[in-house]
Amino acid sequence: MSDKQKKIGLFSLIMMIFSSIFGFANMPVAFLQMGYASIPWFIFAALLFFLPVSMMIAEYGAAFKDDHGGMYTWLKESIGEKWAFIGTFIWLSSWIVWLLSISSKVFIPFSALIFGKDMTQTWAFGPFNATQVVGILAILWMIFVTFAASHGAEVISKVSSVGGYFVTGMIFVFIIGSIVTLIAGHGHLSQELTTSSLFVSPNPAFQTPIATLSFVVYAIFAYAGMEALGGIIDSVKDPEKTFPKGMMISSLLIAAGYSVMVLLWGISVNWNEVLNSKSVNLGNITYVMMGHLGYYLGQTLGLSNSTSLLLQSIFIRFVGLGMFLAYVGSFFILIYSPIKSFILGSKHLWSEKMTKLNKVGVPAHAMWMQAILVCVLIFLISFGGGEAKTFYTILTDMSNVATSFPYLFLIAAFPLFKKKQKNLPFEVFKHKGFTNLVVAISFLIVLFGIIFTCVEPFLQGDLVTGFWTVIGPIFFGSLAYGIYARAEKKQK
C-alpha cells in the first residue's frame, strides 16, 4: 500500500480528533461562568453528548462516504429534503453567527497586541459609545474581508496556520507558567478548591438551577465540530474497532484536558479578585486571565512589581498575536467555505445568481448577501443598547445556541436513518432499543440546554440578551422555510 493510501491508525485518529475539537479559549470562558463547577459539566457532556453523537456521525459518514454533501445529504436521505434544507441552513447560520461574533471580537486581540490590554471599551468616538464603535469597525472588517476573499485570498488564509502555532505555544506557556507558580507558591491555590466549589459557581449569574443547567450549552459548544469527523471514517484503519476506541479515548482525553486546565486556572486566578469586574467580559476573558497569570507568576517568583507587570504585558501580547492571526486566517476561510458547500449541495433550490462561481471559484454574490445580513445584525446588536459585557454575552449565547441547534436534527434523524439504511459498512448502534434510548438522552440534553440558555436571561430581566439568544434559530429556520417554499413553488 502506498503512503498516499495509508490508513489512519488509532494514535493518529486520537490526535486528529483532539486537535480539531479541543479549544484553549473554552477554559477561560468556563472559569468565568462557573469556576471549578464547570468540570462536572465537561465530563457530563463528553459521556452523554460528545461520545454517542460522534458515533452517530461516524455511521452517517460511513454510509454516505462517496457523497460530498455532508450534513445535508445525511439529513436528506433520513428525513427528506425539506427538513434537511432547514436543518443544514441552521447549521450554516451557526457559521454566520460565528462571523458576527468574531468580526466584533477580532479587535480585542488586536488591542491586546498593540496596547498590552483590552482598550476596546474606551474607544468612544463623537456621538458613538465604545460598543457602537466596535460594531462599526466590525461592519467595516466584514466588508473588507468579503471583498478580499471574493477576489481570492488563499494566501492570507495561510496566516491561520501561523496563528495555530501561537495558540499551541500559548497552551504550553499556560501549563508551564501555572506549574511553576504552583511550585513557587508551595501548592497555594488562588481559588480555593472544595467539594462545594465543584458544584456551586462563584459567579452570581450562574448560581440558580436554570442558569447552572444552561451551562450545558457551553459544554456542548466546547465539543462542537464533530460533524467534520464523519468524512474521515473511510480513511481509518479497521474502522469498526479503531473509530469507537479512538472516540472513547479522545472524549476522555478532551474531558480530562478541559478539567485539568480549569483546575490550573485556579492556581493564579481568584474569581472575586480578578474576574468580578464590569470590564471583564466573554470577549476579553482569555487576555485578562493570561495577563494575570504573567503578573502572578512574577510576584510568586519574588520579582519586582515592574518586572511582574512586564511579564503580564508579554503574556497578553503573545496571546493577542496568536489569537489575532488565528481569527484572521479562520475568517478568510469560513467566510466562503460553509456557504459554498451548502449552496452547491442544494443548488436546485437557489437562484442561478446565488450559485454562480466567479473566476476564482468563489460564490461572490452569495458571500455579499451573507455580508449584508451579518452587517445588519452587528448594527442592530451594537446599537441596541447595553454595555460591552452584555454585547459579548449576546454574541457568545447566540453562537452557542446556533452551534448546538443543528445537532437536534442530526440526533432526531438517526433512528430514521437506521431504519432506511441496511447493511451499513460501519455500525456501532446495533440494537434498536439501545439506539432509541441513546438518541432520547442525547436529544433531551441538547434540547434542555438550549431551552435553559434561552430562558435564563428573561428570568434575570435581561430582555435584550434573551431576545437575541432566542431569535437566531427562529430567524434562520423561518428564512430557510421561506427559501425552500419559494423554490418548491417555482419548481411546481
ZABAVEX-894303 format. One record per residue (C-alpha): residue number from 1; z, y, x. Coordinates in steps of 0.001 Angstrom, whole numbers, plus 500000, padded with zeros to 6 digits. Layout:
ZABAVEX-894303
k; zz; yy; xx
NUM; Z; Y; X
...
***
This chain:
ZABAVEX-894303
k; zz; yy; xx
1; 500000; 500000; 500000
2; 499056; 503417; 501447
3; 501557; 506253; 501948
4; 499973; 508194; 499081
5; 500629; 505333; 496705
6; 504124; 504648; 497982
7; 506570; 504322; 495111
8; 509747; 506398; 494750
9; 512844; 504429; 495765
10; 516406; 504761; 494460
11; 517645; 507266; 497066
12; 514536; 509491; 496765
13; 514835; 509410; 492963
14; 518505; 510455; 493091
15; 517711; 513332; 495481
16; 514782; 514429; 493294
17; 516925; 514446; 490140
18; 519854; 516182; 491863
19; 517722; 518959; 493372
20; 515856; 519664; 490113
21; 518939; 519690; 487829
22; 521868; 520932; 489925
23; 522263; 524726; 489820
24; 524677; 526659; 492051
25; 524866; 529673; 489698
26; 526149; 527428; 486878
27; 529586; 527130; 488513
28; 530458; 530858; 488722
29; 529405; 531201; 485050
30; 531581; 528195; 484140
31; 534551; 529552; 486110
32; 534246; 532966; 484419
33; 534080; 531409; 480954
34; 536521; 528516; 481241
35; 538069; 528310; 484723
36; 539194; 524765; 485577
37; 538887; 523885; 481865
38; 535080; 523693; 482338
39; 535456; 520470; 484361
40; 536104; 518064; 481424
41; 533094; 519574; 479622
42; 530762; 518953; 482567
43; 531887; 515308; 482645
44; 531614; 515047; 478842
45; 528059; 516490; 478836
46; 526988; 514198; 481704
47; 528125; 510992; 479971
48; 527233; 511779; 476347
49; 524215; 514056; 476748
50; 522511; 514005; 480156
51; 522617; 510240; 480757
52; 521456; 508971; 477299
53; 518899; 511741; 476704
54; 517351; 511320; 480160
55; 516880; 507607; 479351
56; 515120; 508555; 476108
57; 512849; 510935; 478029
58; 512118; 508162; 480544
59; 510909; 505924; 477686
60; 508781; 508767; 476272
61; 507269; 509422; 479710
62; 506514; 505758; 480380
63; 504819; 505261; 477002
64; 502519; 508285; 477449
65; 502193; 508343; 481243
66; 498403; 508758; 481073
67; 498642; 511776; 478770
68; 499412; 515150; 480323
69; 500611; 516802; 477097
70; 504255; 516149; 477956
71; 506752; 517008; 475245
72; 504011; 517982; 472758
73; 502401; 514519; 472994
74; 505776; 512732; 472734
75; 506653; 514552; 469518
76; 503131; 514433; 468068
77; 502992; 510638; 468364
78; 506508; 510293; 466902
79; 506988; 512883; 464126
80; 503482; 514292; 463599
81; 501535; 517295; 464816
82; 503235; 519957; 462673
83; 506803; 519330; 463858
84; 505547; 518623; 467370
85; 503965; 522085; 467437
86; 507117; 523776; 466110
87; 509428; 521825; 468445
88; 507273; 522484; 471511
89; 506853; 526149; 470557
90; 510656; 526477; 470517
91; 510663; 524755; 473932
92; 508157; 527394; 475089
93; 510444; 530060; 473631
94; 513218; 528894; 475970
95; 510962; 529900; 478877
96; 510127; 533191; 477141
97; 513866; 533873; 476762
98; 514254; 532913; 480447
99; 511647; 535559; 481348
100; 513516; 538024; 479133
101; 516812; 537206; 480853
102; 515607; 537131; 484476
103; 513463; 540274; 484174
104; 516758; 542085; 483476
105; 518926; 540127; 485937
106; 516488; 540367; 488869
107; 517721; 543891; 489660
108; 521295; 542662; 490272
109; 520438; 540615; 493429
110; 518106; 543460; 494447
111; 521038; 545897; 494184
112; 523331; 543406; 495969
113; 520811; 543110; 498810
114; 520284; 546885; 499236
115; 523749; 548278; 498450
116; 526021; 545291; 499118
117; 527236; 545224; 495500
118; 526005; 545357; 491900
119; 525195; 549045; 491288
120; 523076; 548479; 488174
121; 525935; 549582; 485888
122; 525820; 553054; 487478
123; 522075; 553546; 487050
124; 522291; 556001; 484174
125; 519384; 558487; 484215
126; 518910; 561510; 481990
127; 519434; 560557; 478324
128; 519454; 556819; 479150
129; 522609; 554840; 479896
130; 522682; 552141; 482629
131; 521875; 549258; 480239
132; 518843; 551143; 478898
133; 517631; 551991; 482426
134; 517851; 548295; 483399
135; 515931; 547498; 480183
136; 513167; 549973; 481111
137; 512979; 548564; 484651
138; 512789; 545021; 483188
139; 509850; 546070; 480978
140; 508040; 547598; 483977
141; 508771; 544438; 486016
142; 507352; 542233; 483234
143; 504158; 544310; 483061
144; 503751; 544297; 486872
145; 504219; 540515; 487234
146; 501902; 539741; 484291
147; 499219; 541976; 485820
148; 499603; 540407; 489284
149; 499794; 536796; 488009
150; 496750; 537255; 485745
151; 494744; 538114; 488874
152; 496017; 535077; 490766
153; 499331; 535416; 492563
154; 499768; 531969; 494060
155; 500704; 533414; 497455
156; 503648; 535338; 496008
157; 504902; 532193; 494254
158; 505447; 530646; 497709
159; 508354; 533076; 498061
160; 510301; 530709; 495781
161; 510388; 528020; 498484
162; 511955; 530518; 500913
163; 514419; 531528; 498191
164; 515215; 527848; 497682
165; 516244; 527531; 501338
166; 518526; 530549; 500990
167; 520142; 529111; 497832
168; 520714; 525783; 499625
169; 522206; 527701; 502548
170; 524415; 529577; 500097
171; 525879; 526285; 498849
172; 526760; 525266; 502424
173; 528251; 528701; 503165
174; 530324; 528489; 499981
175; 531632; 524957; 500682
176; 532423; 525605; 504361
177; 533955; 529021; 503587
178; 536145; 527535; 500841
179; 537346; 524623; 503002
180; 538139; 526924; 505960
181; 540037; 529225; 503579
182; 541994; 526271; 502150
183; 542970; 525028; 505643
184; 543823; 528524; 506954
185; 545841; 529216; 503804
186; 547815; 525939; 504225
187; 546469; 524449; 500975
188; 547158; 527518; 498804
189; 545059; 527903; 495629
190; 544484; 531424; 494267
191; 544059; 529947; 490780
192; 546944; 527577; 490113
193; 545850; 524035; 489216
194; 547984; 522488; 486461
195; 547405; 519931; 483717
196; 547133; 522708; 481108
197; 544608; 524651; 483249
198; 542195; 521709; 482856
199; 542199; 522203; 479082
200; 543034; 525869; 478440
201; 540736; 528660; 479649
202; 542223; 531705; 481416
203; 539537; 533757; 479641
204; 540984; 535155; 476344
205; 537488; 534975; 474790
206; 537424; 531181; 475281
207; 540859; 530172; 474016
208; 540090; 529487; 470334
209; 538938; 525951; 469369
210; 535457; 527142; 468296
211; 534953; 529245; 471448
212; 536047; 526290; 473589
213; 533676; 523930; 471765
214; 530838; 526449; 472137
215; 531064; 525917; 475906
216; 529324; 522554; 475400
217; 526036; 524521; 475258
218; 526789; 525998; 478703
219; 527485; 522458; 479940
220; 524228; 521192; 478401
221; 522344; 524119; 479964
222; 523723; 523040; 483366
223; 521837; 519716; 482937
224; 518645; 521263; 481498
225; 515245; 520433; 482965
226; 515400; 516674; 482493
227; 512281; 516737; 480282
228; 510268; 517133; 483504
229; 511575; 513768; 484729
230; 509603; 511813; 482115
231; 506400; 512356; 484075
232; 507573; 510547; 487227
233; 508541; 507190; 485690
234; 505226; 505517; 486658
235; 505783; 506548; 490301
236; 509193; 504851; 490544
237; 509550; 501502; 492278
238; 510799; 498799; 489820
239; 511393; 501473; 487118
240; 513216; 499108; 484693
241; 516038; 498761; 487235
242; 515679; 501783; 489523
243; 515398; 504554; 486916
244; 518540; 503715; 484861
245; 520510; 503140; 488069
246; 519202; 506409; 489541
247; 520074; 508356; 486375
248; 523578; 506882; 486223
249; 524304; 507699; 489869
250; 522717; 511164; 489506
251; 524685; 512029; 486370
252; 527939; 511054; 488101
253; 526942; 512939; 491278
254; 525973; 516110; 489397
255; 529116; 515985; 487215
256; 531218; 515436; 490356
257; 529358; 518236; 492168
258; 529981; 520717; 489347
259; 533644; 519632; 489030
260; 534410; 519818; 492772
261; 532704; 523197; 493164
262; 534610; 524663; 490197
263; 537804; 523456; 491909
264; 536646; 525049; 495185
265; 536217; 528413; 493446
266; 539918; 528294; 492567
267; 540785; 528434; 496281
268; 539620; 532040; 496683
269; 539388; 533443; 493140
270; 542289; 534196; 490816
271; 540823; 534758; 487362
272; 543105; 537608; 486264
273; 542974; 539472; 489575
274; 539232; 539185; 490297
275; 537355; 538477; 487048
276; 539397; 540221; 484343
277; 537357; 543419; 484529
278; 534703; 545157; 482413
279; 532468; 545472; 485483
280; 532280; 541650; 485825
281; 529636; 540044; 483595
282; 527422; 536970; 483344
283; 524678; 538782; 485252
284; 526624; 539656; 488400
285; 529332; 536952; 488427
286; 527801; 534961; 491348
287; 527730; 538054; 493590
288; 531240; 539149; 492621
289; 532729; 535726; 493391
290; 530782; 535116; 496610
291; 531673; 538598; 497840
292; 535345; 537982; 497099
293; 535174; 534649; 498947
294; 533924; 536501; 502040
295; 536743; 539065; 501813
296; 539418; 536438; 501086
297; 538173; 534290; 503973
298; 538614; 537233; 506343
299; 542096; 538015; 505011
300; 543189; 534348; 505245
301; 541982; 534151; 508864
302; 544062; 537247; 509670
303; 541087; 539541; 510281
304; 541350; 543301; 509771
305; 540586; 544821; 506382
306; 537369; 546412; 507688
307; 536171; 543068; 509112
308; 537015; 541330; 505826
309; 535001; 543976; 503944
310; 532107; 543396; 506376
311; 532260; 539634; 505624
312; 532260; 540476; 501908
313; 529135; 542618; 502347
314; 527360; 539903; 504394
315; 528123; 537218; 501777
316; 526887; 539434; 498931
317; 523690; 540453; 500739
318; 522954; 536839; 501732
319; 523298; 535697; 498115
320; 521354; 538729; 496887
321; 518408; 537993; 499189
322; 518312; 534276; 498295
323; 518597; 534799; 494529
324; 516091; 537677; 494552
325; 513460; 535615; 496388
326; 514120; 532584; 494148
327; 513859; 534738; 490985
328; 510608; 536394; 492115
329; 508948; 533104; 493072
330; 510038; 531320; 489886
331; 508963; 534280; 487754
332; 505391; 534246; 489052
333; 505097; 530520; 488332
334; 506850; 530422; 484952
335; 505087; 533452; 483536
336; 501914; 531391; 483146
337; 502655; 527685; 483737
338; 504543; 526798; 480473
339; 502292; 528857; 478205
340; 499146; 527491; 479861
341; 500188; 523831; 479457
342; 501257; 524385; 475835
343; 498208; 526258; 474527
344; 495805; 523911; 476313
345; 497698; 520890; 474930
346; 497343; 522258; 471379
347; 494016; 524036; 471937
348; 492588; 523382; 468468
349; 495440; 525307; 466835
350; 494805; 528546; 468721
351; 492053; 531153; 468635
352; 489360; 530941; 471298
353; 490658; 534170; 472866
354; 494162; 532731; 473343
355; 492951; 529579; 475115
356; 490305; 531244; 477276
357; 490970; 530992; 481020
358; 489829; 533745; 483387
359; 488029; 533173; 486690
360; 491281; 532243; 488499
361; 492196; 529651; 485815
362; 494859; 531747; 484091
363; 495111; 532357; 480281
364; 495305; 536144; 480755
365; 495142; 537102; 477048
366; 497920; 534660; 476114
367; 500024; 535977; 479010
368; 499657; 539584; 477849
369; 500663; 538549; 474307
370; 503711; 536883; 475841
371; 504446; 540005; 477906
372; 504279; 542281; 474856
373; 506709; 540006; 472978
374; 509166; 539911; 475914
375; 508969; 543700; 476396
376; 509671; 544342; 472696
377; 512710; 542004; 472795
378; 514024; 543643; 476009
379; 513690; 547068; 474383
380; 515449; 546023; 471179
381; 518366; 544363; 473024
382; 518880; 547025; 475730
383; 518610; 549923; 473271
384; 520584; 548134; 470546
385; 523934; 549493; 471757
386; 526623; 547775; 473787
387; 527727; 547720; 477402
388; 526312; 545710; 480295
389; 528848; 542933; 479640
390; 527510; 542500; 476072
391; 523903; 542799; 477280
392; 524218; 539910; 479759
393; 526283; 537806; 477338
394; 523475; 538157; 474769
395; 520846; 537150; 477350
396; 522891; 534147; 478524
397; 523706; 532934; 474992
398; 520074; 533354; 473891
399; 518885; 531424; 476941
400; 521418; 528605; 476466
401; 520667; 528132; 472764
402; 516888; 528362; 473258
403; 517063; 525779; 476065
404; 519301; 523387; 474099
405; 517431; 523588; 470761
406; 514284; 521591; 471739
407; 516499; 518613; 472632
408; 517305; 518298; 468910
409; 513633; 517496; 468277
410; 513366; 515061; 471202
411; 516550; 513201; 470202
412; 515820; 513134; 466453
413; 512255; 511865; 467061
414; 513390; 508990; 469281
415; 514104; 506363; 466536
416; 510651; 507050; 465025
417; 509106; 506773; 468471
418; 510792; 503359; 468930
419; 509559; 502233; 465538
420; 505932; 503208; 466199
421; 505613; 502182; 469863
422; 505663; 498452; 470541
423; 505612; 496647; 473906
424; 506866; 499648; 475837
425; 506270; 499484; 479624
426; 509807; 500773; 480225
427; 512701; 500207; 477837
428; 516429; 500961; 478107
429; 517325; 501045; 474399
430; 516501; 497548; 473127
431; 518862; 497205; 470150
432; 518229; 499283; 467034
433; 521888; 499718; 466056
434; 522952; 500852; 469531
435; 519934; 503173; 469768
436; 520772; 504867; 466445
437; 524419; 505272; 467478
438; 523497; 506919; 470807
439; 520925; 509140; 469066
440; 523508; 510231; 466458
441; 526169; 511061; 469078
442; 523778; 512985; 471350
443; 522206; 514848; 468420
444; 525581; 515901; 466976
445; 526865; 517071; 470377
446; 523857; 519380; 470840
447; 523855; 520490; 467178
448; 527548; 521393; 467015
449; 527392; 523024; 470453
450; 524599; 525298; 469183
451; 526414; 525990; 465888
452; 529676; 526904; 467630
453; 527832; 529138; 470120
454; 526109; 530965; 467244
455; 529226; 531254; 465041
456; 531751; 532279; 467709
457; 530515; 535907; 468245
458; 530636; 536525; 464468
459; 534236; 535263; 464351
460; 535062; 537700; 467186
461; 533466; 540529; 465203
462; 530640; 540886; 467755
463; 527770; 541086; 465263
464; 525166; 542249; 467829
465; 525681; 539238; 470145
466; 525879; 536913; 467122
467; 522606; 538230; 465687
468; 520640; 537836; 468943
469; 522122; 534405; 469656
470; 521044; 533126; 466222
471; 517701; 534891; 465946
472; 515949; 533105; 468864
473; 515271; 529638; 467342
474; 514831; 531135; 463836
475; 512293; 533730; 465013
476; 510300; 531390; 467269
477; 510492; 528498; 464771
478; 509177; 530768; 461997
479; 506469; 532157; 464277
480; 505382; 528588; 465178
481; 505294; 527608; 461488
482; 503158; 530677; 460693
483; 500693; 529967; 463539
484; 500396; 526303; 462542
485; 499963; 527108; 458814
486; 497239; 529661; 459657
487; 495414; 527165; 461913
488; 495694; 524420; 459281
489; 494319; 526733; 456550
490; 491455; 527797; 458827
491; 490520; 524179; 459569
492; 490519; 523269; 455872
***
